[in-house]
Amino acid sequence: MKNVFFLTLLLAAFFACQNPGNPKSGAADPPIAEMARLELHVTGMTCAGCENSIESALSKEDGIDEVEASFQDEIVTLMYDASIISPGAIKEVIRQTGYTVVEDAP
């Protein structure tokens, strides 16, 4: 009798672990973020206020995680989710903020 009880308990535990009872089971999991790093050469920044303008504008965009602008180095570095925003869209935000993104030579 003990063996039957133990076996029943063991089977119940096994099946409970196989199906955690998630009410959303069968629903698609959210996509995994495709984080990427982007470094852009940006001209027109002359002070810390310019850095703040770019950082603020980019931080408002969905998919952008971290932003750091340096007027002295003329560099904007950021981490972004490539499944949400593209490098082209990021460059356009910088342009609309009033700065120039220097494109690499072909």
C-alpha positions as CSV (number, residue, x, y, z in Angstrom):
1,M,0.0,0.0,0.0
2,K,2.9,2.3,0.8
3,N,4.3,1.7,-2.6
4,V,1.1,2.6,-4.4
5,F,0.8,5.8,-2.3
6,F,4.4,6.7,-3.0
7,L,4.1,6.0,-6.7
8,T,0.9,8.1,-6.9
9,L,2.6,11.0,-5.1
10,L,5.7,10.7,-7.4
11,L,3.5,10.7,-10.6
12,A,1.5,13.7,-9.3
13,A,4.7,15.6,-8.7
14,F,6.1,14.7,-12.1
15,F,3.0,15.9,-14.0
16,A,2.8,19.1,-11.9
17,C,6.3,20.0,-13.0
18,Q,5.5,19.3,-16.6
19,N,2.6,21.8,-16.6
20,P,3.1,24.7,-14.2
21,G,-0.5,25.8,-14.7
22,N,0.4,29.0,-16.5
23,P,-2.9,30.5,-17.6
24,K,-1.3,31.7,-20.8
25,S,0.0,28.3,-21.7
26,G,-0.1,27.8,-25.4
27,A,0.3,31.6,-26.0
28,A,3.4,32.7,-27.8
29,D,6.2,33.9,-25.5
30,P,7.2,37.5,-26.0
31,P,10.1,37.9,-28.5
32,I,13.5,38.0,-27.0
33,A,15.2,41.4,-27.3
34,E,17.8,41.7,-30.0
35,M,20.0,44.1,-28.2
36,A,22.7,45.7,-30.4
37,R,25.3,48.4,-29.8
38,L,25.6,51.4,-32.1
39,E,28.2,54.1,-32.2
40,L,27.7,57.1,-34.4
41,H,29.9,60.0,-35.4
42,V,27.7,63.1,-34.8
43,T,28.7,66.6,-35.5
44,G,27.2,69.9,-34.4
45,M,27.4,69.2,-30.6
46,T,29.2,72.0,-28.9
47,C,28.4,71.6,-25.2
48,A,26.9,69.4,-22.5
49,G,23.4,70.8,-23.4
50,C,23.8,69.3,-26.9
51,E,24.7,66.0,-25.4
52,N,21.6,66.2,-23.2
53,S,19.4,67.1,-26.2
54,I,20.4,64.0,-28.1
55,E,20.3,61.7,-25.1
56,S,16.8,63.0,-24.2
57,A,15.4,62.7,-27.7
58,L,16.8,59.1,-28.1
59,S,15.7,58.0,-24.7
60,K,12.1,58.8,-25.6
61,E,12.1,56.3,-28.4
62,D,10.8,52.7,-27.9
63,G,13.6,50.1,-28.1
64,I,16.5,52.4,-27.0
65,D,18.0,51.2,-23.7
66,E,21.1,53.3,-23.0
67,V,22.4,56.4,-24.6
68,E,25.6,58.4,-24.1
69,A,26.6,61.4,-26.2
70,S,30.0,63.1,-26.1
71,F,30.4,66.5,-27.7
72,Q,34.1,66.4,-27.3
73,D,34.5,63.1,-29.1
74,E,31.6,63.7,-31.5
75,I,30.3,60.3,-30.7
76,V,26.9,59.0,-29.7
77,T,26.9,55.4,-28.3
78,L,23.7,53.5,-27.5
79,M,22.2,50.1,-26.9
80,Y,19.0,49.4,-28.7
81,D,16.6,46.6,-29.4
82,A,17.0,45.8,-33.2
83,S,13.6,44.2,-33.3
84,I,11.9,47.5,-32.3
85,I,14.0,50.3,-33.9
86,S,16.4,50.5,-36.8
87,P,19.7,52.3,-37.1
88,G,18.1,54.4,-39.8
89,A,15.3,55.5,-37.4
90,I,17.9,56.3,-34.7
91,K,19.9,58.5,-37.1
92,E,16.7,60.3,-38.2
93,V,15.9,61.2,-34.5
94,I,19.4,62.7,-34.2
95,R,18.9,64.7,-37.5
96,Q,15.5,65.9,-36.3
97,T,17.1,67.1,-33.1
98,G,19.4,69.3,-35.2
99,Y,22.6,67.4,-35.5
100,T,24.5,65.7,-38.3
101,V,25.2,62.0,-38.5
102,V,28.4,61.4,-40.5
103,E,27.9,58.4,-42.6
104,D,30.8,56.0,-43.2
105,A,32.5,56.2,-46.6
106,P,31.4,53.3,-48.9
